[in-house]
Structure formats: structure tokens, C-alpha cells
Amino acid sequence: MVRSLLLRGMLAGLIAGLLGFTVARVVGESSVSKAEAFEYYVAQTHHEPPEKELVSRTVQASAGLGTGALVYGVAFGGLFALVFTIAYGRLGPFHARGTAAVLGLLGFVSICMVPFLKYPANPPSVGQADTIGHRTQLFLLMMVLSVVAMVVAALVQQRLVARLGAWNSTLVVAGAYLAVIVVCYVLLPGINEVPQQAIRGVVPGVTDAGLTFPPKVLWHFRAASIATQAVMWTTLALVFGPLAQRVLERDPLADESLAH
């Protein structure tokens, strides 16, 4: 049973990765190209030799991006299926589709949205190269704290249902989760490494960038990044739910065992 769900989770993740790649390719690549134009201009301004590309930009935007999205989707699809086997029957009176939808929403919020709001993604040329490791550690720390807080909130909500009811208990734990995240936002250090350079007229499509990295390009890149994640998580939940339901309907005993 778990093996069947795992395979279906990976299949759903593959589809999610394909759609995520499409969104990233169509919506996000233009901002990456503009950011690289900015980076090239800064290097020329400081008379720095251009860095040698190990992989061409064309390959990065096609095969590289596609491979990364598909591997990411399959991996998270498998993890999603394993979490589903644990959560099924424990998140309230939801069947397979409802459980998958709830897990998709909670996963997107805790793994993607909350860390992203604190440490949003940056295009090339934004951020100092020697702080990449530090920024990555902070992002992962925020993700871990968010996931742990979400899991604890889900467990507490189930304990409060009998006393407060489903709706009130959900509101209580949602407020507690939000409070924890606000505390984490305040305590963890912020990062502001947007470069200050004159680039007026250099980046295609940016006519008045002032003295900073073009805010429009930065906003567009970040919006495309979170949109890609939203599409992948939504697809994963909506595709996996029906697939899991078919498996559970074929084996009622397995359905009961997972629920308990």
C-alpha cells in the first residue's frame, strides 16, 4: 500500500515539476536575463573580466531548469506521499482528496511561503557571493522552524477539537502558529544586499532604474519564483488526491489501517 502511494506521489510530483518548469520558463526567465545583463554591466564598470560559464545560459534556461524542476517535483512528490500515509485520517473527517488538499496547503505555507517572506529568492547579481552559505542556512532554519510549528499546530488542533470544536480549534492554532512565525521573523536577522549601481538604459526593458538594481526586475523574479512553487504544490495536491483515492478504494482494509 505505501509503495503504491509512493509511486503515485512521485508521478504526481513529476507532473507538478513539468508544470513548474513551464511557469518558470515562461514567466521567470526574462527577469533572470535582465539580472544577468545588470551583472555584466557591473563587471564592465569595474573592469572585471567576465566569469567563465561552466554551462551556457541557453542550457541553464532549458535542460538545466527542466531537470532541476523535475527532480525537485519527483522528490517532493515522494515525500508528500509518505506524509500522506501518516496524516490520513488524522487531519479531520477528510477523505483522500481532502487530505491531499490540506497537506498541499499546509506544505506550501510552511515550506515555501513563510520562509520566502522572510528570505525571498534573489536573481543573479543580487546578494554577495561570500554570503550565499549564510543566507541558505538562514532560509533552511526558517523553513525548519515553520514546519515544526505547523506540525505542532496540527497536533494541538486535534486535541482541542473535542473541547472547542473544529472551527474554533483551527482558529486558535492558526493564531498561535502566526504568533510563533512573527517571533521568528523578529529574532532572525534580515538580509538586504540589493546592489547600488547606476544602470539606467543598460537592462533591456528597464528605462528608469535609478541608482539601484531595478525594483521591477527584482519583484518580477520573486513573484515568478513563488508562483512556480504555488503551481507545483497545487498540482501535486490535486493530482495525488484522486490517485490515492483510487488505491484506497481498491483496498478498504488499507484505508482503515491508514486512518488509524
N, C-alpha and C positions, 0 to 999 in steps of 0.2 A: 504493500500500500504506500509506504513512504517513498519507495523507489519510483512508483508510478507518478506520485505527486511531484517528486523532484524533477523527473524528466519533463513533465508538463510545465513546471516552473521555469526550467531552462528554455523550453520552447517559447513560452510567453516572453521571457527575457530577450530572446533572440529577436522576436518581432518588435519589442519595445526598443531595442538597440537600433534596429533598422529605421524605425520612425524617428528616433532621437538623432541619428546621423543625418537624416533628411532635413530636419529642422535646423540643426547646427550648420549644415552645409548651405542651406538656402538663406537662413536668417542671420547667422553669426559670422560667416566668413568675410563679409565685406568690412566689418569693423576690425577684424584681425589684420586684413590687408592694409587698412588705413593706419593701424597702430604700428605695423612694421615700416610703413613709409615714414612715420614720425621717428622711429628708432634709427632708421637710416640717415635721416636728416640730422639728428643729434650727433651721430657719429661723424658725419661730414663736417659739422660745425666745429667739432673739437679735433678735427684732423686725425681721427682714429681710423685705422684700417678696418674694412668690413670683416665681420666674423665669417669664417668658412662654414658653409652649410653642410652638415653631415647628410641631411635629407632635403631634397628640393622642396620649395614651397608648394609646387603642384602635387607632389606625393603626399605631403603633410595634409593638404586640404581634401584629398580624395581617399587613397588607400589607407593612409595613416589614421585619419579621423574615423573612417569607417571601421577599421579593425578595432580601434580603441572603443568605439561605441558598442560594437557587437560583443566584444569580450566583457565589457562592463555590464551590458544587459544580461548576458547569459549567467555571469557570476551572481549578480543581484537577483536574478530570477530563481536560481537555485537556493540562495539564502532565504528568499521570500517564501518559497515552498516549505522549507524547513520550519520557519517561524509560523507558517500557517498551520502545520501539523500540531504545534504546541498551543497556538491560540484558539484553534477551532473549538467552539462550544464554551469558551471561557470569556468571550467578549460580549456576552448578552445573547438574546434569542435570535441570532443570525444564522442563516444557512451559509453554504459555501460562498455564494456570490457576495452576500452582505459582509461576511468575514473578510474576504479578499479586498472589498472596497474600503472597509475600515482600516485594515492593515496598510493599504496603499496610502490613504490619507495621513495616518499617523506616521508612517515611514517617511513620506515626503516632508512633512512638517519638521520632524525631529532630526532627520539625517541631512536634509537639503536646506529647507527654508530658514530654520533658526540659525545654523552656523553661517549661512550665506549672508544673512542680515548683519551679522557681526563682522564677518571677514569675507566680503564679496569677492568674486573672481576678478582677476585683472588680465587685460590683454598684454601682448608683448610690449616692452618698454615702460610699463607701469610697475614700479616696485624695484628695489635694489636687489641685484643678483646675490649679494652676500647675505641677504636676509630671507631667502626662499625657504631654507630649512626652518627658521624660527617661525615664519608665517604659517608654514604647513603644520608645524607642531601645535600652534595655537588653534588652527582650524580643526584639527583632529581632536584636540582637547575639548573644544566647544561642542563638537559632534558627540563625543562620548558622554559628556555631561547632559546633553539634551536627550540622548537615547535612554540613559539611566533614569533621568527624571520622568520620561514618558512611560517607561516600564513600571516604575513605582506608582505613577499616577493611575495606570490601568489596573494594577493590583489593588490599590486602595479603593478605586471606584467600585470594584466588585464587592468589596467588604461593606461598602456604605449603601449599596442598593437596597438591602433589606430594611435599613433604618430610614433612609432619606428618599428612596425611590430612584429610578433610573435617571430621570432628568435632573433632579437636584444634585445627586451624587456626581453626575458628569460635570455640572457647573462648578461644583466645589473643587474637584480635582483639576479642572481646566484652569481655574483661578490660581490654584497652588502651583501648577506647572508654570504658568506665566510669571508668577512671582519669583520662582527659582531662576527662570531664564533671565529676568531683569537683573537679579543679583549677580548672575554670572556675567552679564553684559557690563555691569558697573565694575566688577572686580578684575576682569581680564583686561589686559592692555589693548588699546586701539592701535591701528596701523594707518598711517597716512603718508604714502610715498608717491603721490602723483607728481611727476617731474615738472619743474618750472622752466620752460624753454619757449623761445619765440618760434612759432611755426606757421605764421599767417601765410596762407596760399600754398603751403607745401603739401598738405594732405588732401588728396582728391575728395571733393565734395564738402570740404570744410573751408569756408570763405572768411570767417572771422573767429579764429580760435583764441585770440588774445595772447597772453603770455603763459598759458598752461596747456597741458595735454587737453585736447578737445573734449569738453564735457559731454557733448553729444555722442562722440565715438565711445567714450567710456560707458555712458549709460546704455547705449545700444548693445554693447558687448555683454554687459551684465544682465540686461533684460533677455538677450538671446540665450545666455547660459542657464538662467533659472527657467526659462520657457522650455528648453531642451529637457531639463530634469523633470518638469511637470508633465510633459508629453510622455516621457519614458515611464514614470511611475503610474500615470493614469492608464496607459496601455497595458502595463504589467498587471495591474489590478483587474482591469476589465476583461482581459484575455484569460488570465489564470482562473478567475472565478468560475466561468462555465466549464472549463476543462476539469477543474477539481470537482465540481458538482457531478459531472458525468461519472467520474471514478467512484465517488461516494455513493451514487445511486445504484451502481452495479454491485456494490458490496455493503449492504445495510449494517452488517456486523462491524465493519471497519469504521463506518460513520459513527456508530455508537461508541466504539473504543476511542476514537479521536476526541469525541466530545467529553469523554471522562478521563 
